[in-house]
Amino acid sequence: MTDQTDPPAASGSGAAAPGAPDAGTPTPNPGPPKPHPMPKPGPRPGPRPRAAEVHPVPTPVPGGDPHEFGRIDAEGAVWLKTAGGERQIGSWQAGSVEEGLAHFSRKFDDLATEVEILEERLAARSGDPRKAQTAARHLLDALPTAAVIGDVAALEQRLTVIVGSADEVADSIKAEREHMRAAAIARKETLAVEAEQIGAESTQWKVAGDRLRAILDEWKTIKGVDRKTDDALWKRYAKARDAFNRRRGAHFAELDRERAGAKARKEELIARAEELSTSTDWGPTSAQFRELLTEWKAAGRAPRDADDALWQRFKAAQDVFFSARNAATSERDSEFAANAAAKVALLEQAEKKVDPAADLDAARREFRAFRDQWDEIGKVPRDQMSSLEGRARALEKRIRDAEETQWQRTDPEAQARAAQFADRAAQLEDQARKADDRGKAKDAAKLREQAAQWREWADAAASAIADR
């Protein structure tokens, strides 16, 4: 048997219309369809605008007890109970009354599932709210003739809410997308400005190049910019990157030229160092090698693959010279050390033999022999030179002091001066006696006082000669 009084079917939202003809044999309820996957939202920089209020999804209205919402009479007519009374929605001849009620209740559940999907999409703000609104209107228009048994009034109320709130949700989504678009444009504008600064100014090639790549990676993640604006911003970034790459390329090209020049210069210095490496003119050649090293440092770096090899060649020439100089210096140091030991022994011997106090002439002869041997021995290490020369000078000073003392003892001028003082004292004493004879006691006293002073000076002079 088949339903014979079902109203014509209506389509909506891609599912069977609520009034579709029923097959004679009830079909199993496939359950609610799976909702469409939500698209991944793009980046949302900046604060999100307040979304328009969306009505919460009502609790789905199950078919409930079909006896509460409908009945099948003895002739097989199917009736839906509504607040305005009963209305016939079809006929049932394929089985028992309970089976018929269950069949039309399942059809109500399918319709309720469609409504629930629309509510969920609207609440989740996925898809186009106005498409959900159109589907809800279609279901709402078909609801008065739907061949279903259930709480149709509750479905009508839910569909009315969907139709009424869809515009508000659409406006909210549009505002949010505009905000996201503005934020995305602002971020790309900021990145473009930074890239332009790098492209025009930066000379930190490694750091700046890494930053430009990081800007590009971030740029790719920023969505929601309209094509025209995005193209204009992209051209700014690309132009800045190209400018940076040109400046970096020019810098490294110049660096390559400088390094080629440094290589040629260093090869010249190597040739000069190799010429000097066999010199035995140790002092001047050492100074020349120091000048070459200064020029080497000023020449700059050669290409990386050649600079180390050039340095090894230059250093090898230095090593040849300085190794030879060090060997010669070591030999000289050994000779100087032996000279120092010989001079120490000679000094010790001379310091015992040279005794000007005992015999000045013999001391002079010993010192002359000492000095001849001293000069013949030769140079000593620099750190011992001062002390050894000091001891030799001290020995010589002993002789000079003895000679000075002897000369002072035999100095005719000193002896004449002492005699002159004594003669003057004698003259004054004689004059004092004569003054006494004439009765001039006061003059005599004064003359004796002067005579005593001259006598004192004469004694001092004689004493000085005797002490020498």
C-alpha positions in Angstrom: 0.0 0.0 0.0 1.2 3.6 -0.6 0.3 7.0 0.8 -2.4 8.3 -1.5 -3.1 11.8 -0.1 0.5 13.1 0.5 0.9 16.7 -0.7 3.5 17.6 -3.4 7.2 17.6 -2.3 9.2 20.8 -1.7 13.0 20.9 -1.8 15.3 22.9 0.4 18.9 22.9 1.5 19.8 19.9 -0.7 17.6 17.5 1.4 14.3 15.8 0.8 11.4 18.3 1.2 9.2 17.8 4.2 6.2 16.9 2.0 7.8 14.3 -0.3 5.6 11.3 -1.2 6.0 8.3 1.1 6.9 4.9 -0.2 4.4 2.1 0.6 7.1 0.5 2.8 8.5 2.7 5.5 12.2 3.5 4.9 14.7 3.3 7.8 15.7 6.6 9.4 19.4 7.2 8.2 19.9 9.5 11.2 21.0 13.2 11.0 23.4 14.0 8.3 26.9 15.1 9.2 27.4 18.9 9.2 29.8 20.3 6.6 33.3 20.9 7.8 34.0 24.4 8.9 36.6 26.2 6.8 39.8 27.2 8.7 39.7 30.9 9.6 42.4 33.1 8.3 44.7 35.1 10.6 43.0 37.5 12.9 45.5 40.1 14.0 44.4 42.8 16.3 41.3 42.8 18.5 38.2 41.1 17.2 35.1 43.3 16.9 32.2 42.4 18.9 30.0 39.9 17.0 26.3 40.5 16.7 24.4 38.5 19.2 23.4 35.1 17.9 20.6 33.2 19.4 21.6 30.0 21.1 20.7 26.8 19.3 17.5 25.5 20.8 17.3 22.0 22.1 16.3 19.8 19.2 12.6 18.9 19.2 12.4 15.1 19.1 9.4 13.4 17.5 8.3 12.5 21.0 5.2 10.4 21.4 3.5 10.3 18.0 0.2 9.8 19.6 0.6 13.3 21.2 1.0 15.0 17.8 -1.0 12.8 15.3 -3.3 9.8 14.7 -4.3 7.4 11.9 -8.0 6.6 11.6 -9.7 3.4 10.6 -9.7 4.3 6.9 -5.9 5.0 7.0 -6.1 8.8 6.9 -3.1 10.4 8.7 -3.9 13.4 10.9 -1.5 16.0 12.4 -2.7 17.6 15.6 -2.0 21.4 15.8 -3.1 24.3 18.0 -5.6 25.2 15.3 -7.0 21.7 15.0 -6.3 18.6 13.1 -5.3 18.5 9.4 -4.9 15.5 7.2 -1.3 15.0 5.9 -1.6 11.7 4.1 -2.8 8.1 4.3 -1.2 4.9 5.5 -2.1 1.5 4.1 1.3 -0.3 4.4 1.1 -1.7 8.0 -0.2 -1.2 11.4 -1.2 2.1 12.9 1.9 2.1 15.2 4.1 1.5 12.2 2.5 4.4 10.4 2.8 6.8 13.3 6.5 5.8 13.6 7.0 6.4 9.9 5.6 9.9 10.0 7.5 10.6 13.3 10.8 9.7 11.6 10.0 12.1 8.8 9.5 14.8 11.4 12.9 13.9 13.0 14.6 14.2 9.5 13.0 17.7 9.2 14.1 18.6 12.7 17.7 17.5 11.8 17.7 19.9 8.9 16.6 22.7 11.1 19.3 21.8 13.7 22.0 21.8 11.0 21.0 25.3 9.9 21.0 26.5 13.6 24.5 25.1 14.2 25.9 26.7 11.0 24.4 30.1 12.0 25.7 29.8 15.6 29.2 28.7 14.5 29.2 31.5 11.9 30.3 29.1 9.2 29.2 29.4 5.6 27.0 32.2 4.3 24.3 33.2 6.8 22.0 34.3 4.0 22.1 30.9 2.4 21.0 29.5 5.7 18.3 32.1 5.8 17.1 31.1 2.3 17.0 27.4 3.3 15.1 28.2 6.5 12.5 30.3 4.5 12.1 27.4 2.1 11.5 24.9 5.0 9.2 27.4 6.7 7.1 27.8 3.6 6.8 24.1 3.1 6.1 23.4 6.8 2.2 23.9 6.6 2.0 21.0 4.0 4.7 18.8 5.4 3.7 15.1 5.9 5.2 14.7 9.3 4.0 14.0 12.8 5.7 16.0 15.6 5.9 19.4 17.3 5.6 21.4 14.1 4.9 24.6 16.0 8.3 24.3 17.7 10.0 23.8 14.4 8.2 26.8 12.9 9.4 28.9 15.8 13.0 27.8 15.4 12.9 28.4 11.6 11.5 31.9 12.3 14.4 32.7 14.6 16.9 31.5 11.9 15.2 33.7 9.3 15.2 36.7 11.7 18.8 36.5 13.0 20.6 35.6 9.7 20.9 39.2 8.6 22.4 40.3 11.9 24.9 37.4 11.8 25.8 38.2 8.2 26.4 41.9 9.1 28.5 40.8 12.1 30.6 38.4 9.9 31.1 41.1 7.3 32.2 43.7 9.9 34.6 41.1 11.4 36.0 40.3 8.0 36.4 44.0 7.2 38.3 44.4 10.5 40.5 41.4 9.7 41.1 42.8 6.3 42.1 46.1 7.7 44.4 44.5 10.2 46.0 42.3 7.5 46.6 45.3 5.3 48.1 47.2 8.2 50.4 44.3 9.0 51.5 44.0 5.4 52.0 47.7 5.2 54.2 47.6 8.3 56.2 44.7 6.8 56.5 46.6 3.5 57.9 49.7 5.2 60.4 47.6 7.2 61.5 45.9 4.0 61.9 49.3 2.3 64.1 50.5 5.1 66.2 47.4 4.9 66.4 47.6 1.1 67.5 51.3 1.2 69.8 51.4 4.3 71.0 48.2 5.9 74.5 47.0 5.4 74.3 44.1 7.8 74.0 41.7 5.0 73.5 38.5 6.9 71.1 39.8 9.5 69.1 41.9 6.9 68.9 39.0 4.5 67.5 36.7 7.2 65.0 39.4 8.2 63.7 39.8 4.6 63.2 36.0 4.4 61.4 36.1 7.8 59.2 38.9 6.5 58.3 36.8 3.4 57.4 33.8 5.6 55.1 36.0 7.7 53.7 37.6 4.6 52.5 34.3 3.3 50.5 33.6 6.5 48.6 36.9 6.3 45.2 36.3 4.5 42.1 38.3 3.8 43.6 41.2 1.7 41.9 42.0 -1.5 43.8 41.3 -4.7 44.4 44.9 -5.8 45.7 46.0 -2.4 47.7 42.8 -1.9 49.4 43.2 -5.3 50.4 46.8 -4.6 51.9 45.9 -1.2 53.7 42.9 -2.7 55.3 45.1 -5.4 56.7 47.3 -2.6 58.1 44.4 -0.8 59.5 42.8 -3.9 61.1 46.2 -5.0 62.7 46.6 -1.6 64.1 43.1 -1.6 65.5 43.6 -5.1 67.1 46.9 -4.1 68.7 45.1 -1.1 69.9 42.3 -3.3 71.5 44.7 -5.8 73.3 46.6 -3.0 74.5 43.4 -1.4 75.7 42.1 -4.7 77.5 45.3 -5.5 79.1 45.2 -2.0 80.4 41.7 -2.4 81.6 42.4 -5.9 83.6 45.3 -4.6 84.8 43.1 -1.7 85.9 40.5 -4.2 87.9 43.2 -6.1 89.5 44.4 -2.9 90.4 40.8 -1.9 92.0 40.2 -5.3 94.1 43.3 -4.8 95.0 42.2 -1.3 96.1 38.8 -2.7 98.4 40.5 -5.2 99.8 42.8 -2.5 100.4 39.9 -0.2 102.2 38.0 -2.9 104.6 40.9 -3.3 105.2 41.0 0.4 105.9 37.2 0.4 108.5 37.7 -2.4 110.3 40.4 -0.3 110.1 38.3 2.8 111.7 35.3 1.0 114.5 37.6 -0.3 115.2 38.7 3.3 115.0 35.2 4.8 118.7 34.4 4.2 120.0 37.7 5.5 122.5 37.7 8.5 122.3 41.4 9.1 120.1 40.6 12.1 119.2 44.0 13.4 118.2 45.9 10.2 116.6 42.8 8.7 114.5 42.3 11.9 113.3 45.9 11.5 112.4 45.2 7.8 110.4 42.1 8.8 108.4 44.2 11.3 107.6 46.7 8.5 106.5 43.9 6.2 104.2 42.6 8.9 102.6 46.0 9.3 102.1 46.2 5.5 100.6 42.7 5.6 98.0 43.7 8.1 97.2 46.9 6.2 96.7 44.9 2.9 93.4 43.4 4.1 92.0 39.9 3.6 92.6 38.0 0.4 89.9 35.5 -0.8 89.1 33.0 1.9 90.4 30.0 0.0 93.8 31.8 -0.5 94.4 33.9 2.5 95.5 31.1 4.9 97.9 29.7 2.3 99.4 33.1 1.7 100.0 33.6 5.4 101.7 30.3 5.7 104.1 31.2 2.9 104.8 34.6 4.5 105.3 33.1 7.9 107.6 30.4 6.6 109.9 33.1 5.2 109.9 34.8 8.6 110.6 31.6 10.4 113.7 30.9 8.2 115.2 34.3 9.1 114.3 34.3 12.8 115.3 30.7 13.3 118.8 31.6 11.9 118.9 34.7 14.0 117.9 32.8 17.2 120.6 30.2 16.5 123.2 33.0 16.1 121.9 34.7 19.2 122.1 31.5 21.2 125.7 31.0 20.1 126.5 34.6 20.9 124.8 34.3 24.3 126.9 31.3 25.1 130.1 33.3 24.1 129.0 36.3 26.1 128.3 34.1 29.2 131.8 32.7 29.0 133.1 36.2 28.6 131.2 37.2 31.8 132.7 34.3 33.7 136.2 35.3 32.6 135.7 39.0 33.6 134.4 38.0 37.0 137.5 35.9 37.6 139.7 38.7 36.3 137.9 41.2 38.6 138.4 39.0 41.6 142.1 38.7 40.9 142.6 42.4 40.3 140.6 43.4 43.4 143.1 41.4 45.4 146.3 42.6 43.6 145.6 46.3 43.1 146.4 48.1 46.4 147.3 51.8 45.8 147.6 52.4 49.5 150.5 50.0 49.7 152.3 50.8 46.4 150.6 53.3 44.0 153.0 52.7 41.1 152.5 48.9 41.3 148.8 49.4 41.5 148.9 51.5 38.4 150.8 48.7 36.5 148.4 46.0 37.7 145.4 48.1 36.7 146.8 48.7 33.2 147.4 45.0 32.7 143.8 44.3 34.1 142.3 46.8 31.6 144.1 45.3 28.6 142.9 41.8 29.5 139.4 43.2 30.2 139.0 44.7 26.8 140.5 41.6 25.1 137.8 39.3 26.7 135.0 41.1 24.9 131.3 41.6 25.4 129.1 40.1 28.1 125.3 39.5 28.4 123.4 42.7 28.6 122.0 41.9 32.1 125.5 41.5 33.6 127.2 44.4 31.8 126.3 47.1 34.3 127.4 45.3 37.4 130.7 44.1 35.9 131.5 47.6 34.6 130.6 49.1 37.9 133.2 46.8 39.7 135.9 47.8 37.1 135.1 51.5 37.6 135.3 51.1 41.4 138.8 49.5 41.0 139.9 52.4 38.8 138.5 54.9 41.3 140.6 53.5 44.1 143.8 54.3 42.1 142.5 57.8 41.1 141.7 58.6 44.8 145.2 57.5 45.8 146.8 59.6 43.1 144.7 62.7 44.3 145.8 62.2 47.8 149.5 61.9 46.9 149.3 65.0 44.8 147.7 67.0 47.5 150.5 66.0 50.0 153.2 67.2 47.6 151.4 70.2 46.3 153.9 73.2 46.4 151.2 75.7 46.5 149.7 74.2 49.6 153.1 74.1 51.3 153.8 77.7 50.3 150.5 78.8 51.6 151.1 77.2 55.0 154.6 78.9 55.2 153.0 82.2 54.2 150.5 81.9 57.1 153.4 81.1 59.6 155.5 84.0 58.3 152.6 86.4 58.7 152.0 85.2 62.3 155.7 85.7 63.1 155.6 89.3 61.7 152.5 90.2 63.8 154.1 88.7 66.9 157.3 90.8 66.3 155.2 94.0 65.9 153.4 93.2 69.1 156.7 93.1 71.0 157.8 96.3 69.6 154.5 98.0 70.6 155.0 96.7 74.1 158.5 98.3 74.1 157.0 101.6 73.1 154.4 101.3 75.8 151.5 100.8 73.4 149.9 98.0 75.2 146.5 98.3 73.4 148.2 98.1 70.0 150.3 95.2 71.2 147.2 93.3 72.3 145.5 93.8 69.0 148.6 92.6 67.1 149.0 89.5 69.2 145.3 88.7 68.5 145.9 89.0 64.8 149.1 86.9 65.1 147.1 84.2 66.9 144.6 84.0 64.0 147.3 83.7 61.4 149.1 81.1 63.5 145.9 79.1 63.6 145.5 79.2 59.9 149.1 78.2 59.4 148.7 75.2 61.8 145.5 74.1 59.9 147.3 74.3 56.5 150.2 72.3 57.8 147.9 69.7 59.4 146.0 69.3 56.1 149.3 68.6 54.3 150.3 66.1 56.9 147.0 64.2 56.7 147.2 63.6 53.0 
